[in-house]
């Protein structure tokens, strides 16, 4: 398997990764692989993963949300899951 290097990780993101690893007793590599698989919709076995959000994981990283915040988040996730991939790309500027 290829190795990848991630550069220019901001301090907040690095701290969240470390906190997640510590809470789960995982290595940093395990956390990053988990996040990449979930974010890209790939299951542990390499198959397409079901799009689901683990509320416990989010609460651990960002703190608990109230009902309004949860509703907005779930609505956004639903909208993104049905959007065409190319519709999410930035529009190229003409020179």
Backbone as a printed PyTorch tensor [residue, N CA C, xyz], in Angstrom:
tensor([[[  0.8400,  -1.1850,   0.0000],
         [  0.0000,   0.0000,   0.0000],
         [  0.8790,   1.2410,   0.0000]],

        [[  0.4380,   2.2760,  -0.6790],
         [  1.2390,   3.5080,  -0.7140],
         [  1.1430,   4.2760,   0.6000]],

        [[  2.1930,   5.0140,   0.9070],
         [  2.1910,   5.9350,   2.0340],
         [  1.8510,   7.3140,   1.4970]],

        [[  1.1180,   8.0850,   2.2720],
         [  0.7620,   9.4490,   1.8990],
         [  1.2490,  10.3950,   2.9890]],

        [[  1.5810,  11.5920,   2.6070],
         [  2.0050,  12.6170,   3.5510],
         [  0.9830,  13.7410,   3.4960]],

        [[  0.5450,  14.1920,   4.6680],
         [ -0.3850,  15.3170,   4.7470],
         [  0.3990,  16.5030,   5.2750]],

        [[  0.3960,  17.5810,   4.5200],
         [  1.1470,  18.7770,   4.9030],
         [  0.1930,  19.8930,   5.3150]],

        [[  0.7370,  20.8660,   6.0120],
         [  0.0450,  22.0920,   6.3910],
         [ -1.2310,  21.8320,   7.1850]],

        [[ -1.1190,  20.9470,   8.1780],
         [ -2.2380,  20.6620,   9.0730],
         [ -2.2580,  21.7610,  10.1330]],

        [[ -3.3840,  22.4610,  10.2510],
         [ -3.4430,  23.5420,  11.2350],
         [ -3.4800,  22.9700,  12.6550]],

        [[ -3.1700,  23.8140,  13.6140],
         [ -3.0440,  23.3680,  15.0090],
         [ -4.3480,  22.8140,  15.5700]],

        [[ -5.4650,  23.4250,  15.2400],
         [ -6.7510,  22.9570,  15.7460],
         [ -7.0540,  21.5520,  15.2360]],

        [[ -6.8540,  21.3200,  13.9480],
         [ -7.1050,  20.0000,  13.3790],
         [ -6.1690,  18.9610,  13.9890]],

        [[ -4.9060,  19.2990,  14.1380],
         [ -3.9440,  18.3680,  14.7380],
         [ -4.3500,  18.0220,  16.1670]],

        [[ -4.8160,  19.0070,  16.9120],
         [ -5.2280,  18.7610,  18.2960],
         [ -6.4670,  17.8730,  18.3460]],

        [[ -7.3980,  18.0850,  17.4160],
         [ -8.6080,  17.2420,  17.3590],
         [ -8.2460,  15.8010,  17.0090]],

        [[ -7.3090,  15.6260,  16.1070],
         [ -6.8590,  14.2790,  15.7360],
         [ -6.2400,  13.5900,  16.9490]],

        [[ -5.3800,  14.3180,  17.6640],
         [ -4.7430,  13.7510,  18.8650],
         [ -5.7720,  13.4030,  19.9330]],

        [[ -6.7510,  14.2790,  20.1370],
         [ -7.7880,  14.0400,  21.1400],
         [ -8.6130,  12.8060,  20.7850]],

        [[ -8.9510,  12.6800,  19.5210],
         [ -9.7170,  11.5180,  19.0610],
         [ -8.9140,  10.2450,  19.2930]],

        [[ -7.6300,  10.2800,  18.9390],
         [ -6.7580,   9.1070,  19.1160],
         [ -6.6480,   8.7330,  20.5880]],

        [[ -6.4730,   9.7140,  21.4300],
         [ -6.3370,   9.4460,  22.8650],
         [ -7.6250,   8.8520,  23.4390]],

        [[ -8.7670,   9.4320,  23.0550],
         [-10.0530,   8.9530,  23.5630],
         [-10.3400,   7.5180,  23.1330]],

        [[ -9.9430,   7.1720,  21.9260],
         [-10.1960,   5.8290,  21.3930],
         [ -9.0560,   4.8470,  21.6640]],

        [[ -7.9260,   5.4010,  22.1550],
         [ -6.7160,   4.5940,  22.3280],
         [ -6.2780,   4.0010,  20.9930]],

        [[ -6.2930,   4.8640,  19.9620],
         [ -5.8800,   4.5210,  18.6110],
         [ -4.6000,   5.2760,  18.3020]],

        [[ -3.8780,   4.8120,  17.3080],
         [ -2.7300,   5.5630,  16.8140],
         [ -3.2440,   6.7110,  15.9450]],

        [[ -2.3910,   7.6920,  15.7060],
         [ -2.7760,   8.7880,  14.8160],
         [ -3.0940,   8.2550,  13.4210]],

        [[ -2.3300,   7.2730,  12.9680],
         [ -2.5640,   6.6800,  11.6530],
         [ -3.9520,   6.0300,  11.5880]],

        [[ -4.3380,   5.3210,  12.6520],
         [ -5.6590,   4.6840,  12.6730],
         [ -6.7690,   5.7300,  12.6160]],

        [[ -6.5940,   6.8310,  13.3210],
         [ -7.5900,   7.9000,  13.3070],
         [ -7.7230,   8.4860,  11.9080]],

        [[ -6.5800,   8.7740,  11.2830],
         [ -6.6240,   9.3750,   9.9490],
         [ -7.2220,   8.4250,   8.9180]],

        [[ -6.8670,   7.1520,   8.9790],
         [ -7.4670,   6.1830,   8.0510],
         [ -8.9740,   6.0880,   8.2670]],

        [[ -9.3910,   6.0670,   9.5250],
         [-10.8160,   6.0070,   9.8600],
         [-11.5420,   7.2340,   9.2850]],

        [[-10.9660,   8.4300,   9.5110],
         [-11.5900,   9.6600,   9.0290],
         [-11.6620,   9.6890,   7.5040]],

        [[-10.5810,   9.2800,   6.8500],
         [-10.5790,   9.2580,   5.3890],
         [-11.5980,   8.2660,   4.8410]],

        [[-11.6520,   7.0860,   5.4230],
         [-12.6290,   6.0890,   4.9510],
         [-14.0550,   6.5950,   5.1140]],

        [[-14.3420,   7.1500,   6.2730],
         [-15.7030,   7.6590,   6.5110],
         [-16.0100,   8.8430,   5.6110]],

        [[-15.0550,   9.7560,   5.4900],
         [-15.2830,  10.9420,   4.6820],
         [-15.4470,  10.6450,   3.2040]],

        [[-14.7770,   9.5980,   2.7440],
         [-14.8400,   9.2390,   1.3280],
         [-15.8190,   8.0980,   1.0440]],

        [[-16.5160,   7.6250,   2.0900],
         [-17.5290,   6.5960,   1.9050],
         [-16.9740,   5.2300,   1.5770]],

        [[-15.8360,   4.8680,   2.1810],
         [-15.2250,   3.5670,   1.9430],
         [-15.2150,   2.7950,   3.2610]],

        [[-15.7720,   1.5890,   3.2460],
         [-15.8140,   0.7560,   4.4470],
         [-14.4420,   0.1450,   4.7130]],

        [[-14.2760,  -0.4330,   5.8920],
         [-13.0130,  -1.0670,   6.2810],
         [-12.5740,  -2.1350,   5.2760]],

        [[-13.5160,  -2.8170,   4.6670],
         [-13.1820,  -3.8880,   3.7270],
         [-12.9660,  -3.3880,   2.2990]],

        [[-12.9580,  -2.0550,   2.1150],
         [-12.7110,  -1.4930,   0.8010],
         [-13.9710,  -1.2990,  -0.0400]],

        [[-15.1090,  -1.7350,   0.4760],
         [-16.3700,  -1.5900,  -0.2390],
         [-16.9800,  -0.2170,   0.0380]],

        [[-17.9880,   0.1410,  -0.7470],
         [-18.7150,   1.3970,  -0.5330],
         [-19.3730,   1.3320,   0.8430]],

        [[-19.1970,   2.3670,   1.6330],
         [-19.7760,   2.4190,   2.9740],
         [-21.1120,   3.1310,   2.9240]],

        [[-21.9800,   2.7660,   3.8460],
         [-23.2450,   3.4580,   3.9870],
         [-22.9660,   4.8310,   4.5790]],

        [[-23.5980,   5.8650,   4.0380],
         [-23.3830,   7.2240,   4.5580],
         [-24.1320,   7.3800,   5.8610]],

        [[-23.3880,   7.4020,   6.9420],
         [-23.9910,   7.6240,   8.2430],
         [-23.0330,   8.4410,   9.0880]],

        [[-23.5900,   9.1710,  10.0050],
         [-22.7950,  10.0080,  10.8860],
         [-22.9380,   9.4630,  12.2960]],

        [[-21.8300,   9.2030,  12.9460],
         [-21.8240,   8.7150,  14.3080],
         [-21.8830,   9.9130,  15.2460]],

        [[-23.0270,  10.1240,  15.8630],
         [-23.2160,  11.2940,  16.7130],
         [-22.2600,  11.3040,  17.9010]],

        [[-21.9090,  10.1280,  18.4280],
         [-20.9840,  10.0710,  19.5550],
         [-19.6130,  10.5970,  19.1660]],

        [[-19.1560,  10.2730,  17.9500],
         [-17.8630,  10.7630,  17.4910],
         [-17.8830,  12.2790,  17.3670]],

        [[-18.9590,  12.8260,  16.8390],
         [-19.0560,  14.2750,  16.6870],
         [-19.1210,  14.9710,  18.0360]],

        [[-19.8860,  14.4230,  18.9560],
         [-20.0190,  15.0380,  20.2730],
         [-18.6910,  15.0480,  21.0060]],

        [[-17.9230,  13.9670,  20.8490],
         [-16.6320,  13.9050,  21.5240],
         [-15.7040,  14.9900,  21.0080]],

        [[-15.7500,  15.2620,  19.7150],
         [-14.8500,  16.2490,  19.1270],
         [-15.3410,  17.6830,  19.2950]],

        [[-16.6190,  17.9170,  19.1520],
         [-17.1320,  19.2800,  19.1170],
         [-18.0350,  19.6280,  20.2900]],

        [[-18.3450,  18.6740,  21.1320],
         [-19.2820,  18.9230,  22.2150],
         [-20.6950,  18.6290,  21.7510]],

        [[-21.6080,  18.4350,  22.6860],
         [-22.9920,  18.1000,  22.3020],
         [-23.6860,  19.2730,  21.6270]],

        [[-24.5970,  18.9640,  20.7280],
         [-25.3580,  19.9780,  20.0110],
         [-26.7770,  20.0170,  20.5550]],

        [[-27.4000,  21.1800,  20.4490],
         [-28.8070,  21.2520,  20.8210],
         [-29.6420,  20.7340,  19.6410]],

        [[-30.9390,  20.6390,  19.8410],
         [-31.8260,  20.0460,  18.8200],
         [-31.7930,  20.8180,  17.5010]],

        [[-31.7200,  22.1430,  17.5630],
         [-31.6830,  22.9520,  16.3430],
         [-30.4120,  22.6960,  15.5560]],

        [[-29.2700,  22.6550,  16.2540],
         [-27.9920,  22.3890,  15.5880],
         [-27.9880,  21.0010,  14.9570]],

        [[-28.5290,  20.0230,  15.6570],
         [-28.5970,  18.6650,  15.1130],
         [-29.4510,  18.6200,  13.8520]],

        [[-30.5900,  19.3020,  13.8780],
         [-31.4840,  19.2950,  12.7150],
         [-30.8140,  19.9350,  11.5050]],

        [[-30.1350,  21.0540,  11.7150],
         [-29.4390,  21.7340,  10.6120],
         [-28.3420,  20.8410,  10.0530]],

        [[-27.5800,  20.2030,  10.9390],
         [-26.5050,  19.3200,  10.4910],
         [-27.0540,  18.1640,   9.6640]],

        [[-28.0740,  17.4970,  10.1460],
         [-28.6350,  16.3520,   9.4140],
         [-29.2390,  16.7800,   8.0740]],

        [[-29.8500,  17.9460,   8.0430],
         [-30.3850,  18.4640,   6.7810],
         [-29.2570,  18.7240,   5.7850]],

        [[-28.1560,  19.2630,   6.2700],
         [-27.0000,  19.5420,   5.4040],
         [-26.3820,  18.2570,   4.8860]],

        [[-26.2140,  17.2790,   5.7570],
         [-25.6530,  15.9910,   5.3400],
         [-26.5480,  15.3450,   4.2920]],

        [[-27.8510,  15.4080,   4.4930],
         [-28.7910,  14.8360,   3.5230],
         [-28.6670,  15.5360,   2.1680]],

        [[-28.5750,  16.8570,   2.1820],
         [-28.4510,  17.6090,   0.9330],
         [-27.1580,  17.2590,   0.2120]],

        [[-26.0720,  17.1640,   0.9520],
         [-24.7870,  16.8230,   0.3370],
         [-24.7770,  15.3980,  -0.2000]],

        [[-25.4720,  14.4870,   0.4610],
         [-25.4640,  13.0910,   0.0140],
         [-26.2400,  12.8960,  -1.2870]],

        [[-27.1140,  13.8300,  -1.6150],
         [-27.8910,  13.7010,  -2.8500],
         [-27.3830,  14.6180,  -3.9610]],

        [[-26.4050,  15.4700,  -3.6470],
         [-25.8680,  16.4020,  -4.6490],
         [-24.9350,  15.6700,  -5.6130]],

        [[-24.9190,  16.1140,  -6.8600],
         [-23.9540,  15.5850,  -7.8240],
         [-22.5640,  16.0160,  -7.3860]],

        [[-21.5930,  15.1410,  -7.5210],
         [-20.2260,  15.4450,  -7.1210],
         [-19.6610,  16.6620,  -7.8170]],

        [[-19.9300,  16.8010,  -9.1140],
         [-19.3690,  17.9350,  -9.8480],
         [-20.0430,  19.2520,  -9.4690]],

        [[-21.2160,  19.1840,  -8.8580],
         [-21.9010,  20.4010,  -8.4260],
         [-21.2230,  21.0130,  -7.2040]],

        [[-20.3950,  20.2540,  -6.5230],
         [-19.7210,  20.7310,  -5.3210],
         [-18.3530,  21.3330,  -5.6070]],

        [[-17.9080,  21.2340,  -6.8670],
         [-16.5900,  21.7750,  -7.2240],
         [-16.6620,  23.2810,  -7.4270]],

        [[-15.5940,  23.9990,  -7.0800],
         [-15.5980,  25.4450,  -7.3110],
         [-15.6190,  25.7520,  -8.8080]],

        [[-16.2230,  26.8450,  -9.1430],
         [-16.2820,  27.2850, -10.5360],
         [-14.9520,  27.9190, -10.8900]],

        [[-14.3720,  27.5160, -12.0290],
         [-13.0970,  28.0710, -12.4720],
         [-13.2950,  29.5040, -12.9480]],

        [[-12.3560,  30.3510, -12.5500],
         [-12.4170,  31.7470, -12.9840],
         [-11.7720,  31.8850, -14.3500]],

        [[-12.3680,  32.7140, -15.1580],
         [-11.7740,  32.9830, -16.4670],
         [-10.7790,  34.1220, -16.3430]],

        [[ -9.6350,  33.9790, -16.9980],
         [ -8.5910,  35.0130, -16.8990],
         [ -8.8790,  36.1770, -17.7980]]])
